[in-house]
Amino acid sequence: MPGDLTRADVERIAQLARLELTEPEKDLMTPQLSSVLAYAQQVQQVATAGVPPTSHALDAADTARDDVPEPSLPRDEALSQAPEADLAHGLFKVPRVLG
């Protein structure tokens, strides 16, 4: 199929992907998509029998650090650095996002 990709194929793929392509973009995408599909077909020809499936290219062990409790910033100090804070209630004031 890579060599047989037509402009109509590109239009159908764009429709399925909910993309609106201009006429020059369609002209550009036809050979580019053909090239991508040709490469995918070439990759499918690689012999992978006996190769175990992997989720990572490197054998990486757990790289996360241990979760060690540490003292946090005191609330009064954090509130003192906030641009707007309700010190009486210990709350930060932030701009309204919804509504």
N, CA, C and O of each residue as an XYZ file, in Angstrom:
396
protein
N       0.799     -1.208      0.000
C       0.000      0.000      0.000
C       0.839      1.269      0.000
O       0.369      2.269     -0.543
N       2.048      1.312      0.567
C       2.772      2.568      0.612
C       2.925      3.235     -0.745
O       2.760      4.450     -0.852
N       3.233      2.476     -1.773
C       3.378      3.064     -3.093
C       2.051      3.440     -3.709
O       2.011      4.255     -4.631
N       0.977      2.875     -3.230
C      -0.346      3.085     -3.800
C      -1.139      4.176     -3.094
O      -2.307      4.384     -3.424
N      -0.541      4.883     -2.128
C      -1.275      5.903     -1.375
C      -1.658      7.042     -2.316
O      -0.812      7.597     -3.017
N      -2.929      7.376     -2.320
C      -3.420      8.422     -3.215
C      -3.882      9.625     -2.416
O      -3.947      9.601     -1.187
N      -4.195     10.661     -3.144
C      -4.719     11.867     -2.509
C      -6.053     11.562     -1.813
O      -6.344     12.113     -0.751
N      -6.849     10.694     -2.411
C      -8.121     10.295     -1.800
C      -7.865      9.577     -0.471
O      -8.624      9.750      0.482
N      -6.797      8.772     -0.405
C      -6.440      8.111      0.847
C      -6.099      9.142      1.917
O      -6.521      9.017      3.067
N      -5.339     10.151      1.537
C      -4.965     11.213      2.475
C      -6.205     11.950      2.958
O      -6.321     12.262      4.143
N      -7.119     12.228      2.061
C      -8.360     12.905      2.444
C      -9.172     12.044      3.413
O      -9.749     12.561      4.370
N      -9.217     10.744      3.169
C      -9.948      9.830      4.061
C      -9.279      9.765      5.431
O      -9.960      9.809      6.456
N      -7.952      9.661      5.457
C      -7.216      9.631      6.725
C      -7.433     10.936      7.492
O      -7.632     10.920      8.707
N      -7.395     12.058      6.786
C      -7.631     13.357      7.427
C      -9.037     13.419      7.998
O      -9.243     13.955      9.087
N      -9.996     12.879      7.280
C     -11.377     12.868      7.762
C     -11.488     12.017      9.024
O     -12.136     12.424      9.989
N     -10.865     10.846      9.027
C     -10.913      9.975     10.198
C     -10.234     10.615     11.408
O     -10.655     10.414     12.547
N      -9.171     11.394     11.146
C      -8.437     12.059     12.218
C      -9.050     13.409     12.569
O      -8.537     14.118     13.435
N     -10.130     13.764     11.909
C     -10.808     15.037     12.131
C      -9.877     16.221     11.868
O      -9.847     17.189     12.627
N      -9.115     16.119     10.770
C      -8.201     17.179     10.374
C      -8.730     17.874      9.137
O      -9.268     17.230      8.236
N      -8.579     19.178      9.092
C      -8.938     19.935      7.905
C      -7.634     20.322      7.222
O      -6.870     21.132      7.746
N      -7.385     19.749      6.064
C      -6.170     20.025      5.313
C      -6.484     20.916      4.128
O      -7.503     20.752      3.458
N      -5.594     21.860      3.882
C      -5.719     22.688      2.682
C      -5.245     21.874      1.488
O      -4.656     20.806      1.653
N      -5.499     22.373      0.296
C      -5.072     21.671     -0.914
C      -3.545     21.491     -0.950
O      -3.074     20.399     -1.266
N      -2.754     22.541     -0.632
C      -1.296     22.337     -0.608
C      -0.859     21.317      0.456
O       0.093     20.567      0.244
N      -1.555     21.294      1.593
C      -1.222     20.321      2.639
C      -1.509     18.898      2.175
O      -0.752     17.977      2.483
N      -2.597     18.718      1.437
C      -2.902     17.391      0.893
C      -1.819     16.935     -0.070
O      -1.395     15.780     -0.056
N      -1.374     17.884     -0.919
C      -0.305     17.562     -1.865
C       0.986     17.203     -1.129
O       1.719     16.310     -1.556
N       1.259     17.888     -0.040
C       2.461     17.635      0.743
C       2.365     16.316      1.505
O       3.340     15.568      1.588
N       1.187     16.036      2.060
C       1.014     14.857      2.906
C       1.014     13.542      2.131
O       1.398     12.509      2.680
N       0.597     13.558      0.885
C       0.520     12.315      0.113
C       1.879     11.619      0.023
O       1.964     10.440      0.368
N       2.944     12.288     -0.424
C       4.231     11.585     -0.463
C       4.816     11.345      0.932
O       5.504     10.348      1.151
N       4.545     12.255      1.879
C       5.083     12.067      3.227
C       4.468     10.839      3.896
O       5.182     10.041      4.502
N       3.161     10.685      3.791
C       2.510      9.511      4.384
C       2.942      8.238      3.667
O       3.102      7.195      4.301
N       3.130      8.315      2.363
C       3.625      7.151      1.621
C       4.986      6.735      2.143
O       5.266      5.545      2.283
N       5.827      7.709      2.428
C       7.164      7.435      2.952
C       7.093      6.800      4.344
O       7.829      5.858      4.636
N       6.222      7.308      5.185
C       6.064      6.753      6.533
C       5.579      5.309      6.461
O       6.092      4.443      7.171
N       4.602      5.050      5.612
C       4.075      3.694      5.475
C       5.112      2.744      4.883
O       5.171      1.574      5.263
N       5.925      3.240      3.961
C       6.991      2.412      3.396
C       8.000      2.045      4.476
O       8.482      0.913      4.526
N       8.316      3.001      5.338
C       9.255      2.718      6.428
C       8.645      1.728      7.415
O       9.336      0.821      7.880
N       7.378      1.884      7.739
C       6.711      0.946      8.651
C       6.717     -0.462      8.061
O       6.907     -1.440      8.785
N       6.512     -0.564      6.771
C       6.544     -1.873      6.117
C       7.952     -2.470      6.182
O       8.109     -3.676      6.369
N       8.957     -1.638      6.029
C      10.349     -2.086      6.132
C      10.646     -2.578      7.547
O      11.315     -3.598      7.715
N      10.166     -1.878      8.554
C      10.388     -2.275      9.947
C       9.705     -3.605     10.244
O      10.224     -4.411     11.016
N       8.556     -3.835      9.642
C       7.837     -5.092      9.868
C       8.605     -6.292      9.331
O       8.357     -7.421      9.753
N       9.533     -6.063      8.409
C      10.304     -7.157      7.833
C      11.459     -7.603      8.740
O      12.082     -8.630      8.472
N      11.751     -6.859      9.797
C      12.854     -7.202     10.697
C      12.509     -8.484     11.444
O      11.411     -8.625     11.983
N      13.460     -9.418     11.470
C      13.247    -10.693     12.160
C      13.317    -10.461     13.670
O      14.346    -10.041     14.199
N      12.216    -10.739     14.348
C      12.169    -10.532     15.793
C      11.880    -11.826     16.545
O      11.603    -11.798     17.744
N      11.942    -12.943     15.860
C      11.692    -14.226     16.520
C      12.766    -14.451     17.582
O      13.956    -14.279     17.319
N      12.343    -14.828     18.759
C      13.273    -15.098     19.843
C      13.708    -13.868     20.613
O      14.481    -13.987     21.563
N      13.235    -12.691     20.235
C      13.576    -11.470     20.967
C      12.499    -11.247     22.016
O      11.325    -11.095     21.678
N      12.890    -11.227     23.294
C      11.872    -11.057     24.336
C      11.274     -9.648     24.304
O      11.976     -8.677     24.021
N       9.991     -9.544     24.591
C       9.367     -8.216     24.624
C       9.908     -7.409     25.799
O      10.195     -7.961     26.861
N      10.042     -6.123     25.606
C      10.530     -5.246     26.667
C       9.650     -4.011     26.754
O       8.997     -3.624     25.785
N       9.645     -3.410     27.916
C       8.918     -2.155     28.064
C       9.860     -0.970     28.053
O       9.424      0.169     27.888
N      11.159     -1.226     28.229
C      12.165     -0.163     28.223
C      13.383     -0.621     27.425
O      13.711     -1.807     27.393
N      14.036      0.321     26.792
C      15.227     -0.020     26.027
C      16.385     -0.403     26.937
O      17.224     -1.225     26.567
N      16.432      0.188     28.120
C      17.494     -0.098     29.070
C      16.925     -0.856     30.261
O      15.762     -0.684     30.625
N      17.753     -1.688     30.857
C      17.327     -2.423     32.045
C      17.470     -1.505     33.253
O      18.499     -1.514     33.928
N      16.458     -0.730     33.517
C      16.510      0.247     34.601
C      15.786     -0.300     35.820
O      14.646     -0.756     35.731
N      16.453     -0.249     36.943
C      15.829     -0.641     38.201
C      15.021      0.545     38.720
O      14.984      1.603     38.092
N      14.395      0.366     39.834
C      13.616      1.437     40.434
C      14.553      2.601     40.750
O      15.434      2.487     41.602
N      14.356      3.711     40.059
C      15.244      4.855     40.228
C      14.671      5.917     41.156
O      15.299      6.951     41.385
N      13.492      5.668     41.686
C      12.899      6.628     42.604
C      13.605      6.550     43.962
O      13.998      5.476     44.417
N      13.751      7.697     44.579
C      14.399      7.712     45.887
C      13.416      7.221     46.948
O      12.204      7.199     46.731
N      13.956      6.834     48.082
C      13.107      6.422     49.192
C      12.284      7.606     49.680
O      12.760      8.741     49.698
N      11.064      7.334     50.070
C      10.190      8.367     50.584
C      10.504      8.562     52.064
O      10.062      7.793     52.917
N      11.268      9.597     52.344
C      11.691      9.868     53.712
C      10.964     11.119     54.198
O      11.101     12.186     53.598
N      10.206     11.000     55.263
C       9.501     12.187     55.782
C      10.502     13.253     56.231
O      11.498     12.952     56.889
N      10.220     14.487     55.865
C      11.039     15.621     56.266
C      10.108     16.727     56.742
O       8.943     16.766     56.346
N      10.600     17.616     57.574
C       9.745     18.709     58.034
C       9.366     19.623     56.867
O      10.192     19.901     55.997
N       8.148     20.074     56.854
C       7.696     20.965     55.789
C       7.849     22.412     56.228
O       8.171     22.707     57.379
N       7.611     23.300     55.281
C       7.681     24.731     55.560
C       6.575     25.095     56.537
O       5.424     24.714     56.327
N       6.895     25.819     57.594
C       5.834     26.217     58.542
C       4.756     27.048     57.837
O       5.065     27.873     56.977
N       3.505     26.825     58.203
C       2.375     27.480     57.546
C       2.499     28.997     57.599
O       2.257     29.670     56.597
N       2.871     29.543     58.748
C       2.971     30.999     58.868
C       4.006     31.564     57.901
O       3.795     32.624     57.312
N       5.122     30.860     57.738
C       6.161     31.317     56.817
C       5.680     31.250     55.372
O       5.940     32.164     54.590
N       4.984     30.178     55.014
C       4.457     30.042     53.658
C       3.428     31.129     53.376
O       3.454     31.748     52.311
N       2.528     31.364     54.315
C       1.498     32.388     54.129
C       2.106     33.781     54.075
O       1.578     34.649     53.381
N       3.189     34.013     54.779
C       3.807     35.340     54.773
C       4.400     35.669     53.409
O       4.607     36.841     53.093
N       4.678     34.648     52.594
C       5.269     34.863     51.272
C       4.217     34.873     50.159
O       4.552     35.120     49.001
N       2.967     34.611     50.493
C       1.893     34.580     49.495
C       1.451     36.004     49.191
O       1.401     36.840     50.092
N       1.127     36.294     47.915
C       0.689     37.651     47.569
C      -0.614     38.032     48.267
O      -0.766     39.165     48.726
N      -1.544     37.098     48.348
C      -2.791     37.334     49.082
C      -3.044     36.104     49.934
O      -3.087     34.984     49.425
N      -3.209     36.314     51.214
C      -3.450     35.174     52.098
C      -4.418     35.591     53.187
O      -4.451     36.747     53.609
N      -5.197     34.631     53.628
C      -6.102     34.847     54.756
C      -5.391     34.285     55.981
O      -5.530     33.111     56.325
N      -4.630     35.154     56.624
C      -3.815     34.714     57.760
C      -4.668     34.203     58.904
O      -4.268     33.282     59.614
N      -5.842     34.793     59.089
C      -6.697     34.391     60.205
C      -7.163     32.941     60.056
O      -7.297     32.226     61.048
N      -7.406     32.511     58.822
C      -7.882     31.151     58.587
C      -6.784     30.225     58.080
O      -7.011     29.024     57.928
N      -5.598     30.767     57.816
C      -4.493     29.941     57.324
C      -4.679     29.460     55.901
O      -4.335     28.324     55.577
N      -5.232     30.333     55.033
C      -5.541     29.936     53.662
C      -4.853     30.835     52.644
O      -4.628     32.018     52.897
N      -4.524     30.265     51.497
C      -4.045     31.033     50.357
C      -5.238     31.483     49.551
O      -6.212     30.742     49.422
N      -5.182     32.683     49.006
C      -6.214     33.156     48.093
C      -5.636     33.100     46.693
O      -4.533     33.588     46.449
N      -6.379     32.505     45.777
C      -5.943     32.390     44.389
C      -7.030     32.972     43.485
O      -8.195     33.039     43.879
N      -6.655     33.391     42.281
C      -7.673     33.921     41.361
C      -8.689     32.856     40.997
O      -8.368     31.671     40.905
N      -9.914     33.296     40.791
C     -10.981     32.380     40.393
C     -10.669     31.816     39.009
O     -10.288     32.554     38.100
N     -10.833     30.516     38.861
C     -10.538     29.855     37.594
C     -11.815     29.535     36.839
O     -11.879     29.729     35.625
N     -12.814     29.056     37.525
C     -14.074     28.680     36.899
C     -15.147     29.703     37.218
O     -15.135     30.326     38.280
N     -16.066     29.865     36.295
C     -17.227     30.704     36.559
C     -16.945     32.091     36.311
O     -17.820     32.939     36.485
